[in-house]
Structures are given as structure tokens and as C-alpha cells.
């Protein structure tokens, strides 16, 4: 099936009156993170240096990620003509550097790397699904629909390679859970906080306030069904039953935790003003 391009997006349908400033702020941040897919592909190709099939898949994946950044960046410029994507991306890459010289996975094994990639694609697929449902702006809704579908397909791609590598690089359930939890925690690390700062701010970077500002907005788009889907995908990646009592319990706990963080972050932002 032909992959979508920027020309397939109905740009003339853009409605400025339906732009939500809160959504615009996180779209700007997402545009620079997605556009950095090329560096991730370099890292992955180094880690999987003897696997040409995976290397080609990683390069194809990176091209789609870069296009995601281009689409989001173009939409952000329509919503805010003052937004300079090139400047924001340059600022982002100056502050966030990937281990491009690494020859082995920072996860300890290539199986671990693939688990981590599945976790990332879980997060992005659910995020863009939630963002697409949250926005009333029709062009952004279409962009998010396309990106969410891509990210779900990327999850399936990395999961396919994960199953292959597990056959000769097995990891225990405990080890897989540890890697998945570590990557979930990292999703709140400097990368997203710095992306928010680089795309929206100026001045001096403060990790705590930037992370808080990003998370308060991004978490607010999620609804229970987005969390339930994400939990199912995570459990599948780590080799645990993706449905049943555990999945329901984790989904409820995750949603409760996320809503609590939103309230705390909103209160902290209000107190800082």
C-alpha cells in the first residue's frame, strides 16, 4: 500500500479558529522529536551492523519519522507563522545528542533494544491517537490519524524483529519488564522536556518546569481507552498476557496516576506564576 505524503494532507482545509494553543505547544515539541529519526536510524544500524534486513527497515522507518516531523512542523507554522522550525530543530539537536558512535545497544542486548523500540512506538501510537481525538482542527486531525497508523505499524515491525531475536537472544520476563519500565520512565526525561523548551521557549532551560509544562498538556489528551490499548501493547512486548485482570488493573492504575500528575503539575505551574 502506498504510504501517505505531505501532498496527501488537505492543507487548504486548515481552520485557524480551531487551533488550541495548548495543543499547538506540544505539536511544536513533537515536530522536532519526530524529525530526529535520522540520528536514531544511524544508532540502530550501528547496533544491528550484521543484519542488513533490519538496517533497511530502520532506514525506511526513519524516513517516515522525518516526514512526521515535517508534517507537524508545517502545521505548526500555519497555526503560528512566527514558529521557525529550522531554528527549533537546531536548538533541539544541540541539547539532545544520541550515542551515534555506539556499537552495541544501550539496553544491553539487541533483544532489549527491540523491546525498548516497541515501548516507544506504543507511546507514540497512543499519543497521536489521543491528540487526534482531542483536536477540532481538521488538518491536524488528519495528520494525527496518519501518524498514529504509522506508529502502530512501526510497533508491529519492531515486534516482528523482537520475536526473531528472542529465539537466539532470550531474555527472562523480569529482564524484559525491567527494560520496558526503564524506557517508560525515560519518556519523561530530558528529550521531551528539552523538545518542549526548544520549540516553544527561549531564555534558560529548566528541566523541571519544561517537563512539567509538556506533561501537563500531553497527558491531558489521554482517555481510558488510549491507556488500555497502550497497556495491551506493552504487555505483549514483554511477553505477559496482554488481556485479562492484570491488563485491566494496570490500565486503571496508569490512568489514575496520569490524572493525578496532571493535577499536581497544574497546581505547580499556577503557583509559579
C-alpha positions as CSV (number, residue, x, y, z in Angstrom):
1,X,0.0,0.0,0.0
2,X,1.3,3.5,-0.9
3,X,2.5,5.5,2.0
4,X,1.0,8.9,2.5
5,X,3.0,12.0,1.7
6,X,2.7,15.7,2.6
7,X,0.8,16.3,-0.6
8,X,-2.0,14.0,0.7
9,X,-2.7,16.3,3.6
10,X,-5.6,18.7,3.0
11,X,-3.7,21.8,3.9
12,X,-6.3,24.2,2.4
13,X,-8.8,22.9,5.0
14,X,-6.8,24.4,7.8
15,X,-9.1,26.4,10.3
16,X,-7.1,28.8,12.4
17,X,-10.1,29.5,14.7
18,X,-9.9,25.8,15.8
19,X,-6.3,25.9,16.9
20,X,-5.9,25.2,20.6
21,X,-2.8,26.9,22.0
22,X,-2.2,24.1,24.4
23,X,-2.2,21.6,21.5
24,X,0.0,23.9,19.4
25,X,2.6,23.9,22.1
26,X,3.0,20.1,22.2
27,X,2.8,19.8,18.4
28,X,5.8,22.1,18.1
29,X,7.7,19.9,20.5
30,X,6.6,16.7,18.7
31,X,7.8,18.1,15.4
32,X,11.4,18.3,16.4
33,X,11.5,14.9,18.1
34,X,10.0,13.2,15.1
35,X,12.3,14.9,12.7
36,X,15.3,13.5,14.5
37,X,14.6,10.0,13.2
38,X,17.7,10.1,11.0
39,X,20.0,10.0,14.0
40,X,18.1,7.1,15.6
41,X,18.5,5.2,12.4
42,X,22.3,5.7,12.5
43,X,22.3,4.4,16.0
44,X,20.1,1.4,15.2
45,X,22.2,0.5,12.1
46,X,25.3,0.5,14.3
47,X,23.7,-1.8,16.8
48,X,22.4,-4.2,14.1
49,X,25.5,-3.9,11.9
50,X,25.3,-7.5,10.7
51,X,21.6,-7.5,10.0
52,X,21.0,-5.8,6.6
53,X,17.3,-6.6,6.6
54,X,16.8,-4.8,9.9
55,X,19.1,-1.9,8.8
56,X,16.9,-1.3,5.7
57,X,13.8,-1.5,7.9
58,X,15.4,1.1,10.3
59,X,16.2,3.4,7.4
60,X,12.6,3.2,6.0
61,X,11.3,3.8,9.5
62,X,13.4,6.9,9.9
63,X,12.2,8.3,6.6
64,X,8.6,8.1,7.9
65,X,9.6,9.6,11.2
66,X,11.2,12.5,9.5
67,X,8.1,13.0,7.4
68,X,6.1,13.1,10.6
69,X,8.2,16.0,11.8
70,X,7.8,17.8,8.5
71,X,4.0,17.5,8.6
72,X,3.8,18.6,12.2
73,X,6.2,21.4,11.6
74,X,4.3,22.7,8.6
75,X,1.0,22.6,10.6
76,X,2.7,24.5,13.4
77,X,3.8,27.2,11.0
78,X,0.2,27.5,9.7
79,X,-1.0,27.8,13.3
80,X,1.7,30.2,14.3
81,X,3.6,31.9,11.5
82,X,6.2,33.1,14.0
83,X,7.3,29.4,14.5
84,X,10.7,28.8,12.9
85,X,11.0,25.0,12.6
86,X,14.6,25.0,11.5
87,X,15.7,27.1,14.4
88,X,13.8,25.0,16.9
89,X,15.2,21.8,15.4
90,X,18.8,23.1,15.6
91,X,18.3,24.2,19.2
92,X,16.9,20.7,20.0
93,X,19.7,18.8,18.4
94,X,22.3,20.9,20.2
95,X,20.8,20.0,23.5
96,X,19.9,16.3,22.9
97,X,22.6,14.1,21.4
98,X,22.2,10.4,20.7
99,X,25.0,7.8,21.2
100,X,25.8,7.7,17.4
101,X,29.2,6.1,18.0
102,X,27.8,3.2,20.0
103,X,28.3,-0.3,18.5
104,X,26.1,-2.1,21.0
105,X,22.7,-1.4,22.4
106,X,22.5,0.8,25.5
107,X,19.8,-1.7,26.6
108,X,22.4,-4.4,27.0
109,X,21.3,-6.6,24.1
110,X,19.6,-6.3,20.7
111,X,16.6,-8.0,22.1
112,X,16.5,-5.3,24.8
113,X,16.8,-2.7,22.1
114,X,13.8,-4.1,20.2
115,X,11.7,-4.2,23.4
116,X,12.6,-0.5,24.0
117,X,11.6,0.3,20.4
118,X,8.2,-1.4,20.9
119,X,7.7,0.7,24.0
120,X,8.4,3.9,22.2
121,X,6.1,3.0,19.3
122,X,3.4,2.1,21.9
123,X,3.7,5.6,23.4
124,X,3.7,7.4,20.1
125,X,0.8,5.4,18.6
126,X,-1.4,6.1,21.6
127,X,-0.3,9.7,21.9
128,X,-1.2,10.6,18.3
129,X,-4.5,8.7,18.6
130,X,-5.3,10.8,21.7
131,X,-4.1,14.0,20.2
132,X,-6.1,13.4,17.0
133,X,-9.3,12.9,19.0
134,X,-8.6,16.0,21.2
135,X,-8.2,18.5,18.4
136,X,-11.0,20.1,16.5
137,X,-8.7,21.4,13.8
138,X,-9.3,19.2,10.7
139,X,-5.8,19.3,9.2
140,X,-4.1,18.3,12.4
141,X,-6.7,15.6,13.0
142,X,-5.8,14.1,9.6
143,X,-2.1,14.3,10.3
144,X,-2.5,12.6,13.7
145,X,-4.6,9.9,12.1
146,X,-1.8,9.1,9.6
147,X,0.9,9.3,12.2
148,X,-0.9,7.1,14.7
149,X,-1.4,4.4,12.0
150,X,2.3,4.6,11.1
151,X,3.4,4.3,14.7
152,X,1.2,1.2,15.1
153,X,2.7,-0.3,12.0
154,X,6.2,0.5,13.4
155,X,5.3,-1.3,16.6
156,X,4.4,-4.4,14.6
157,X,7.6,-4.1,12.6
158,X,9.9,-4.0,15.7
159,X,7.8,-6.7,17.4
160,X,8.4,-8.9,14.4
161,X,12.1,-8.5,14.7
162,X,11.8,-8.9,18.5
163,X,10.3,-12.3,18.1
164,X,13.1,-13.3,15.7
165,X,15.9,-12.1,18.1
166,X,14.3,-13.8,21.1
167,X,14.9,-17.1,19.5
168,X,18.7,-16.7,19.9
169,X,19.0,-13.8,22.4
170,X,16.4,-14.8,25.0
171,X,15.5,-12.6,28.0
172,X,13.6,-13.5,31.1
173,X,10.2,-11.9,31.8
174,X,11.8,-10.0,34.6
175,X,14.5,-8.6,32.4
176,X,12.0,-7.6,29.7
177,X,9.9,-5.9,32.3
178,X,12.9,-4.0,33.6
179,X,13.8,-2.7,30.1
180,X,10.2,-1.8,29.4
181,X,9.8,0.1,32.7
182,X,13.1,1.8,32.2
183,X,12.1,3.1,28.8
184,X,8.7,4.2,30.0
185,X,10.4,6.2,32.7
186,X,12.8,7.7,30.1
187,X,9.8,9.1,28.2
188,X,9.6,11.8,30.9
189,X,13.3,12.5,30.6
190,X,15.2,15.4,29.1
191,X,14.4,14.6,25.5
192,X,10.7,15.6,25.7
193,X,11.3,18.4,28.2
194,X,14.1,19.8,26.1
195,X,12.0,19.5,22.9
196,X,9.2,21.5,24.6
197,X,11.7,24.1,25.6
198,X,13.5,24.2,22.2
199,X,10.3,24.5,20.2
200,X,8.4,26.9,22.5
201,X,10.7,29.0,24.5
202,X,13.8,30.9,24.8
203,X,15.6,32.0,27.8
204,X,17.3,29.5,30.1
205,X,16.4,25.8,30.0
206,X,14.9,24.5,33.3
207,X,14.3,20.7,33.1
208,X,11.7,20.6,35.8
209,X,9.5,23.4,34.6
210,X,9.8,22.3,30.9
211,X,9.0,18.6,31.8
212,X,6.0,19.8,33.9
213,X,4.7,22.1,31.2
214,X,4.9,19.4,28.5
215,X,3.5,16.6,30.6
216,X,0.5,18.6,31.9
217,X,-0.6,19.3,28.3
218,X,0.3,16.0,26.7
219,X,-1.2,13.8,29.4
220,X,-4.4,15.7,29.3
221,X,-5.3,14.3,25.9
222,X,-5.5,10.7,27.0
223,X,-8.7,8.9,27.8
224,X,-9.1,5.5,29.3
225,X,-9.3,3.6,26.0
226,X,-6.0,5.1,24.9
227,X,-4.4,3.8,28.1
228,X,-6.0,0.4,27.8
229,X,-4.6,0.0,24.3
230,X,-1.1,1.1,25.3
231,X,-1.1,-1.3,28.3
232,X,-2.1,-4.2,26.0
233,X,0.8,-3.4,23.6
234,X,3.4,-3.1,26.4
235,X,2.3,-6.4,28.0
236,X,2.6,-8.1,24.6
237,X,6.1,-6.7,24.0
238,X,7.3,-8.0,27.4
239,X,5.7,-11.5,26.9
240,X,3.0,-11.1,29.5
241,X,-0.7,-11.8,28.9
242,X,-2.0,-8.7,27.1
243,X,-5.6,-9.1,28.3
244,X,-7.3,-10.1,31.5
245,X,-7.2,-9.0,35.1
246,X,-3.6,-7.7,35.0
247,X,-4.2,-5.6,32.0
248,X,-7.4,-4.1,33.4
249,X,-5.7,-3.3,36.7
250,X,-2.6,-1.7,35.1
251,X,-4.8,0.4,32.8
252,X,-6.9,1.7,35.7
253,X,-3.8,2.4,37.8
254,X,-2.0,4.1,34.9
255,X,-4.9,6.4,34.2
256,X,-5.3,7.3,37.8
257,X,-1.6,8.0,38.1
258,X,-1.7,10.2,34.9
259,X,-4.6,12.2,36.1
260,X,-3.0,12.8,39.4
261,X,0.2,14.1,37.8
262,X,-1.8,16.5,35.7
263,X,-3.4,18.0,38.8
264,X,-0.1,18.3,40.5
265,X,1.6,19.8,37.5
266,X,-1.2,22.3,37.0
267,X,-1.0,23.4,40.6
268,X,2.8,23.8,40.5
269,X,2.5,25.9,37.3
270,X,-0.2,28.1,38.9
271,X,2.0,28.6,42.0
272,X,5.0,29.5,39.9
273,X,3.1,32.3,38.1
